[in-house]
Amino acid sequence: MPIMDYTFDITTFGTKRGGFICTPEAWSPNVRAAHEKPSPTSAHLGLELLAVDIQAGLVEMVFHASENLCNKWGGIQGGNVAAMLDDAMALAIGLTLDWGQISPTLELKVSMMAPARPGKIYARGRVVRRGKSVGFVAGELYSEAGVVLATGTSTANFVTLKKKS
């Protein structure tokens, strides 16, 4: 069995190419809203959305990870790594939602491949399959050198929010 190469060329990450769009004004309303006003958790993680490919269901982002996310040994705490992947996958499935819909996570699996350290952590999320009421997504985190830090998969449910009476 060949040894897998767990590095990724991040030189084009977040750039306009193929179907990728880097201007927030052209992003879907759900993703644009998340970009303009991130959740407190996303802001704490240092999320910056870079590019989306709406047709392919792909998002690229970077987390500006501070030392506040670390465990006492200097690595990004595993729950924060999982939260970064959850953000990447949620924004990917968000490309497929109508305005007023959300996609709560039903299940999340994360595999840690290498220690994540403070600094830039690049993330990619992609829709694997979208059904009528459930979506399947995947994501990866990369170091600035392009090394895969963690991978994840998630199942999301689609919910339409009701207006307050």
Rosetta blueprint (number, residue, H / E / L):
1 M L
2 P L
3 I L
4 M L
5 D L
6 Y L
7 T E
8 F L
9 D L
10 I L
11 T L
12 T L
13 F L
14 G L
15 T L
16 K L
17 R L
18 G L
19 G L
20 F L
21 I E
22 C L
23 T L
24 P H
25 E H
26 A H
27 W L
28 S L
29 P H
30 N H
31 V H
32 R H
33 A H
34 A H
35 H H
36 E H
37 K L
38 P L
39 S L
40 P H
41 T H
42 S H
43 A H
44 H H
45 L H
46 G L
47 L E
48 E E
49 L E
50 L E
51 A E
52 V E
53 D E
54 I L
55 Q L
56 A L
57 G L
58 L E
59 V E
60 E E
61 M E
62 V E
63 F E
64 H E
65 A E
66 S L
67 E H
68 N H
69 L H
70 C E
71 N L
72 K L
73 W L
74 G L
75 G L
76 I E
77 Q L
78 G H
79 G H
80 N H
81 V H
82 A H
83 A H
84 M H
85 L H
86 D H
87 D H
88 A H
89 M H
90 A H
91 L H
92 A H
93 I H
94 G H
95 L L
96 T L
97 L L
98 D L
99 W L
100 G L
101 Q E
102 I E
103 S L
104 P L
105 T E
106 L E
107 E E
108 L E
109 K E
110 V E
111 S E
112 M E
113 M L
114 A L
115 P L
116 A L
117 R L
118 P L
119 G E
120 K E
121 I E
122 Y E
123 A E
124 R E
125 G E
126 R E
127 V E
128 V E
129 R E
130 R E
131 G L
132 K L
133 S L
134 V E
135 G E
136 F E
137 V E
138 A E
139 G E
140 E E
141 L E
142 Y E
143 S L
144 E L
145 A L
146 G L
147 V E
148 V E
149 L E
150 A E
151 T E
152 G E
153 T E
154 S E
155 T E
156 A E
157 N E
158 F L
159 V E
160 T E
161 L L
162 K L
163 K L
164 K L
165 S L
